Structure formats: C-alpha cells, structure tokens
Amino acid sequence: MGARETSARVDAPCSGAGWRRDSASDARRRIADRIATGFCYVTTALVLLMLTSILYVLLRNGLAGISWRTFTHVTLAPGHGGGLANAIAGSLIQTGLAVLIGAPAGLLAGIYLAEFSATDGRLLGAVRFVSDLLLSAPSILVGLFIYMIIVVPSGHFSGIAGALALAMLVVPVVVRTTEDMLRLVPVAMREAAFALGAPRWRVILFICLRAARDGVATGILLALARVSGETAPLLFTSLGNMNWSVRPDAPMASLPIAIYQYAGSAYPDWTQMAWTGALLITTGILMINIAVRVGLGRNRK
C-alpha cells in the first residue's frame, strides 16, 4: 500500500512536467504556424501588387494608342501617325508557323516517351535529355543557333528563320505536356484495347490521344503563350521590318521586336506604339492563359 502511494506521489510531478512541456510545444507550433501563414499572406499580396501594378501601367500607357490605325497602318516615320499592322501580322505568321512546325514534332516525341519507354532505354534517355535541355536553354542561344545554320548560309534574315527559332522553343513544352497527359491515361484502357486485338498505333491514336486531347491542346497553348513574347531569338533571325511584309523568305516585323526598337526612342509617338504593342501582347497571352485554365478545368472533370 505504502509503495503504491509513494509511486503515485513520484509520478504526479512527472506527469505535470510533461503536461507543461506539451503545452509549451503546442504554443511554439501555433506561433510558428501563424508566422508561416502571415509570411504566405504577405508574399501573396506582394505578388498580386506587382501584377496589378504592371497591368495598371500597361493600361494607363497603352490604351491611349489603341485606335483603328493601330491595326490597319504600318509603321511610319516619327510624327506621321503610323500603326502596328505589319508587326501584328508578322507575329501571327511567325508564331503560327512555329506551332505548325514544333507542335507535331513535340507531339511525336511525347508519344514516344510515354508509350515506347520500354523499347530502348538509351534512346529514351537521349530524347528526354535533349527535351529537358531545350526547355531550360536561354532563348537567345536558340536564336544564335538558327542564325548560324539558316541566316548565315542564306545571307539574309527571314521570317521562316524566326519561325524555326520559335519552333525549337515550342517543342520541349509540347513534349513534356504530351508525355504527362498520356501517362495519366489509365492502363486498363490500353489493356482493354489490346485484348480486343487493336494494334498499338490504333490504341495510341484512338484511345490514348483521344483521352488526353484536352491536356495535349493545353500544352500547345502553353507553348504558344511562351513564344508569343520572345524577342531574343527574333533579333538574330527575322530582324524586323518597318514595311508590310508577309513573305517568309524576307525580314519580317513582330510585336516583340517593335517594342524593343520603339521603347527607347526619343519620339513620343514611337514610345506610345511600344506601350500599345506591350498591351496587345499581354492581352493575347492573358487570353491564352484563360483558355488554358478552362481546358485544365475540363480535363480534371
């Protein structure tokens, strides 16, 4: 009896000390949680503030230059009220050609990485390495590469050279998204098709790609959004053109090059066109991103 009372008296202070230690630990965790949560709120607010500031400055300075002449007139000499029609058309042509060239190549490479990964491990590793390298490579290096293999041998800048440079930036984005989307297709769908006697190419084309089509289309839109504002590759390939030119074998204007050339100008009307061009590019990329979000939402459903 006495031994049990002694044990209870000895255990009581220990349990009280343990309770105090647990309370102190909980208090420290609550403080750390509040600090981390507050830090997240502050950083989120800073990011939103920066984004809002950029949009505000673009709208304030760019809207003044939006007019019918912006879309119907080419760039003229300072003080003559020109527009950005040649730059808009050049951007549409070059980005369109880039997607037409780069998207099929990226799609085929993504299909190979996702569907034929068990055939040749060395080739698979090489394809993935090159894709990751292109995804992380500075765009100016891509422009220099196309400059050396296309512009220098041909002796002149051209819109097709700019499109090829942009296409090299499209490929890795499409490769990565295509591979990821195809890997999300359930294996049971492939096995069911194989059990019915379907050949591999039919399974890939009519089962896997059909199931992943929204995600693949989203990847192509992401690639389009990436190359829409690229300037460095075009400086070494298409160069720019103040006249109306839709010939792929001639120097071609583009909105990023126009912004680069006019932003540092001493002429107010050219500076205004630079702000207007920046607003047009931002609006286009924003619309593409909205379409991507809608596509991702449909894909999740």
C-alpha positions as CSV (number, residue, x, y, z in Angstrom):
1,M,0.0,0.0,0.0
2,G,2.7,2.4,1.0
3,A,4.7,1.6,-2.1
4,R,1.8,2.4,-4.4
5,E,1.2,5.8,-2.7
6,T,4.9,6.6,-3.0
7,S,4.8,5.7,-6.7
8,A,1.7,7.9,-7.2
9,R,3.4,10.8,-5.4
10,V,6.5,10.4,-7.6
11,D,4.6,10.1,-10.9
12,A,2.3,13.1,-10.3
13,P,5.0,15.8,-10.6
14,C,6.4,14.0,-13.7
15,S,3.0,14.0,-15.4
16,G,2.6,17.6,-14.6
17,A,6.0,18.5,-16.0
18,G,5.2,16.5,-19.2
19,W,1.9,18.4,-19.5
20,R,3.8,21.7,-19.2
21,R,6.3,20.6,-21.8
22,D,3.4,19.6,-24.2
23,S,1.7,22.9,-23.7
24,A,4.9,24.8,-24.4
25,S,5.5,22.7,-27.6
26,D,1.9,23.4,-28.8
27,A,2.4,27.1,-28.1
28,R,5.6,27.1,-30.2
29,R,3.9,25.3,-33.0
30,R,1.0,27.7,-33.0
31,I,3.4,30.7,-33.1
32,A,5.4,29.1,-36.0
33,D,2.1,28.3,-37.8
34,R,0.9,31.9,-37.5
35,I,4.3,33.3,-38.6
36,A,4.4,31.0,-41.7
37,T,0.8,31.8,-42.5
38,G,1.4,35.5,-42.2
39,F,4.5,35.2,-44.4
40,C,2.4,33.4,-47.1
41,Y,-0.2,36.2,-47.0
42,V,2.5,38.9,-47.3
43,T,4.3,37.3,-50.2
44,T,1.0,36.6,-52.0
45,A,-0.1,40.2,-51.5
46,L,3.3,41.4,-52.9
47,V,2.9,39.2,-56.0
48,L,-0.6,40.4,-56.6
49,L,0.6,44.0,-56.1
50,M,3.3,43.7,-58.6
51,L,1.0,42.0,-61.2
52,T,-1.7,44.7,-60.6
53,S,1.0,47.4,-60.9
54,I,2.2,46.0,-64.3
55,L,-1.4,45.8,-65.6
56,Y,-2.2,49.3,-64.4
57,V,0.9,50.8,-66.1
58,L,0.2,48.9,-69.3
59,L,-3.4,50.0,-69.4
60,R,-2.6,53.6,-68.5
61,N,0.1,54.0,-71.1
62,G,-1.1,51.5,-73.8
63,L,-4.8,52.3,-74.1
64,A,-4.1,55.8,-75.4
65,G,-2.5,54.3,-78.5
66,I,-5.4,51.9,-79.3
67,S,-7.2,53.1,-82.5
68,W,-8.2,51.8,-85.9
69,R,-4.9,53.0,-87.3
70,T,-3.0,50.7,-84.9
71,F,-4.4,47.6,-86.7
72,T,-4.6,49.0,-90.3
73,H,-1.4,51.0,-90.8
74,V,2.2,50.0,-90.9
75,T,5.0,51.8,-89.0
76,L,5.7,55.2,-90.4
77,A,8.4,57.8,-89.7
78,P,8.1,59.7,-86.4
79,G,5.3,62.2,-86.3
80,H,3.3,60.6,-89.1
81,G,0.9,58.5,-87.0
82,G,1.7,55.0,-88.1
83,G,0.4,51.8,-86.7
84,L,1.4,48.3,-85.9
85,A,-0.3,46.3,-88.6
86,N,3.0,44.9,-90.0
87,A,4.2,43.9,-86.5
88,I,0.9,42.2,-85.7
89,A,0.7,40.3,-88.9
90,G,4.4,39.3,-88.6
91,S,3.8,38.0,-85.0
92,L,0.8,36.0,-86.1
93,I,2.6,34.5,-89.1
94,Q,5.8,33.6,-87.2
95,T,4.1,32.2,-84.1
96,G,1.6,30.3,-86.3
97,L,4.4,28.7,-88.3
98,A,6.3,27.9,-85.1
99,V,3.3,26.0,-83.7
100,L,2.7,24.2,-87.0
101,I,6.3,23.1,-87.1
102,G,7.0,22.5,-83.4
103,A,3.7,21.0,-82.2
104,P,3.8,17.9,-84.4
105,A,7.4,17.2,-83.5
106,G,6.8,17.6,-79.8
107,L,3.7,15.5,-80.0
108,L,5.5,12.6,-81.7
109,A,8.4,12.8,-79.2
110,G,6.0,12.9,-76.2
111,I,4.1,9.9,-77.6
112,Y,7.4,8.0,-77.9
113,L,8.5,8.9,-74.3
114,A,5.1,7.8,-72.9
115,E,4.2,4.8,-75.0
116,F,7.5,3.3,-76.1
117,S,9.6,3.7,-72.9
118,A,10.3,0.0,-72.6
119,T,11.8,-0.4,-76.1
120,D,15.2,1.3,-75.9
121,G,16.3,2.9,-72.7
122,R,19.3,4.7,-74.2
123,L,17.4,6.4,-76.9
124,L,14.7,7.2,-74.4
125,G,17.2,8.9,-72.1
126,A,18.7,10.8,-75.0
127,V,15.3,12.2,-76.2
128,R,14.4,13.2,-72.6
129,F,17.8,14.8,-72.1
130,V,17.6,16.9,-75.3
131,S,14.0,17.9,-74.4
132,D,14.9,19.0,-70.9
133,L,17.9,20.8,-72.3
134,L,15.8,22.8,-74.8
135,L,13.2,23.5,-72.1
136,S,15.9,25.2,-69.9
137,A,18.1,26.7,-72.6
138,P,18.1,30.5,-72.9
139,S,16.1,31.6,-75.9
140,I,19.0,33.7,-77.2
141,L,21.1,30.6,-77.7
142,V,18.4,29.1,-79.8
143,G,18.4,32.3,-81.9
144,L,22.1,32.2,-82.3
145,F,21.9,28.5,-83.4
146,I,19.3,29.3,-86.1
147,Y,21.4,32.3,-87.1
148,M,24.4,30.2,-87.8
149,I,22.6,27.4,-89.7
150,I,19.9,29.4,-91.6
151,V,20.7,33.1,-91.7
152,V,24.4,33.0,-92.4
153,P,24.3,30.3,-95.2
154,S,21.3,32.1,-96.8
155,G,22.9,35.5,-96.5
156,H,19.8,37.3,-95.2
157,F,17.3,37.4,-92.3
158,S,13.9,35.9,-92.9
159,G,10.6,35.2,-91.2
160,I,11.0,31.4,-91.6
161,A,14.2,31.6,-89.6
162,G,12.3,33.3,-86.9
163,A,9.6,30.7,-87.0
164,L,12.2,27.9,-86.8
165,A,13.8,29.5,-83.7
166,L,10.4,29.8,-82.0
167,A,9.5,26.2,-83.1
168,M,12.6,25.0,-81.2
169,L,11.1,26.6,-78.1
170,V,7.7,25.1,-78.7
171,V,8.9,21.5,-79.0
172,P,10.0,20.9,-75.4
173,V,6.9,22.3,-73.9
174,V,4.7,20.1,-76.1
175,V,6.9,17.1,-75.4
176,R,6.6,17.5,-71.6
177,T,2.8,18.1,-71.5
178,T,2.1,15.3,-74.0
179,E,4.1,12.8,-72.0
180,D,2.5,13.8,-68.8
181,M,-1.0,13.7,-70.2
182,L,-0.5,10.3,-71.8
183,R,0.8,8.8,-68.6
184,L,-2.4,9.9,-66.9
185,V,-4.5,7.6,-69.2
186,P,-5.4,4.5,-67.2
187,V,-3.5,1.4,-68.1
188,A,-6.8,-0.6,-68.1
189,M,-7.9,1.4,-71.2
190,R,-4.8,0.3,-73.1
191,E,-5.1,-3.3,-71.9
192,A,-8.8,-3.5,-72.9
193,A,-8.0,-2.3,-76.4
194,F,-5.1,-4.7,-76.8
195,A,-7.4,-7.5,-75.6
196,L,-9.8,-6.7,-78.4
197,G,-6.9,-7.1,-80.9
198,A,-6.3,-3.5,-81.7
199,P,-2.7,-2.7,-82.9
200,R,-0.5,-0.3,-80.9
201,W,-0.9,2.6,-83.4
202,R,-4.7,2.4,-83.1
203,V,-4.5,2.3,-79.3
204,I,-2.3,5.3,-79.2
205,L,-4.3,7.3,-81.8
206,F,-7.9,6.5,-80.9
207,I,-7.7,5.6,-77.2
208,C,-4.8,7.4,-75.5
209,L,-4.6,10.6,-77.6
210,R,-8.4,10.9,-77.5
211,A,-8.5,10.6,-73.8
212,A,-5.6,13.1,-73.4
213,R,-6.6,15.5,-76.1
214,D,-7.6,18.4,-73.8
215,G,-4.3,18.2,-71.9
216,V,-2.3,18.0,-75.1
217,A,-4.2,21.0,-76.5
218,T,-3.5,22.8,-73.3
219,G,0.2,22.1,-73.7
220,I,0.2,23.5,-77.2
221,L,-1.5,26.7,-75.9
222,L,1.1,27.0,-73.2
223,A,3.9,26.7,-75.8
224,L,2.1,29.4,-77.9
225,A,1.9,31.7,-74.9
226,R,5.6,31.2,-74.2
227,V,6.8,32.1,-77.7
228,S,4.4,35.0,-78.2
229,G,6.6,37.4,-76.3
230,E,10.0,36.1,-77.2
231,T,12.4,38.8,-78.5
232,A,15.9,37.5,-78.4
233,P,15.5,34.7,-81.0
234,L,13.9,37.1,-83.5
235,L,16.7,39.6,-83.2
236,F,19.1,37.1,-84.8
237,T,16.6,35.6,-87.3
238,S,13.8,37.7,-88.6
239,L,15.3,41.1,-87.6
240,G,12.2,43.2,-88.1
241,N,10.8,45.2,-90.9
242,M,9.1,48.6,-90.9
243,N,7.3,47.9,-94.2
244,W,4.5,45.5,-94.8
245,S,5.9,42.0,-95.5
246,V,4.3,38.6,-95.2
247,R,6.9,36.8,-97.2
248,P,8.6,34.1,-95.0
249,D,11.8,34.4,-97.0
250,A,12.2,38.1,-96.2
251,P,12.8,40.1,-92.9
252,M,9.6,40.2,-91.0
253,A,8.3,42.6,-88.3
254,S,6.9,41.4,-85.0
255,L,5.5,42.9,-81.9
256,P,8.4,42.0,-79.6
257,I,10.9,43.5,-82.0
258,A,8.8,46.6,-82.4
259,I,8.6,47.1,-78.6
260,Y,12.3,46.6,-78.3
261,Q,13.0,49.2,-81.1
262,Y,10.5,51.8,-80.1
263,A,10.7,51.7,-76.2
264,G,14.0,53.5,-76.1
265,S,13.1,56.0,-78.9
266,A,13.1,59.7,-78.3
267,Y,10.0,60.2,-80.3
268,P,6.7,60.2,-78.3
269,D,4.6,58.5,-80.9
270,W,7.1,55.6,-81.2
271,T,7.2,55.3,-77.4
272,Q,3.4,55.2,-77.4
273,M,3.4,52.4,-80.0
274,A,5.8,50.5,-77.8
275,W,3.3,50.7,-74.9
276,T,0.5,49.8,-77.2
277,G,2.4,46.7,-78.5
278,A,3.1,45.6,-75.0
279,L,-0.5,45.9,-74.1
280,L,-1.5,43.8,-77.2
281,I,1.0,41.1,-76.3
282,T,-0.1,41.0,-72.7
283,T,-3.8,40.8,-73.7
284,G,-3.1,38.0,-76.1
285,I,-1.1,36.0,-73.5
286,L,-3.7,36.6,-70.9
287,M,-6.4,35.2,-73.2
288,I,-4.3,32.2,-74.0
289,N,-3.8,31.5,-70.3
290,I,-7.5,31.8,-69.6
291,A,-8.1,29.3,-72.4
292,V,-5.5,27.0,-70.7
293,R,-7.3,27.3,-67.4
294,V,-10.6,26.4,-68.9
295,G,-9.0,23.5,-70.7
296,L,-7.4,22.2,-67.5
297,G,-10.7,22.5,-65.7
298,R,-12.4,20.4,-68.3
299,N,-9.6,17.9,-68.2
300,R,-9.9,17.5,-64.5
301,K,-13.7,16.8,-64.8
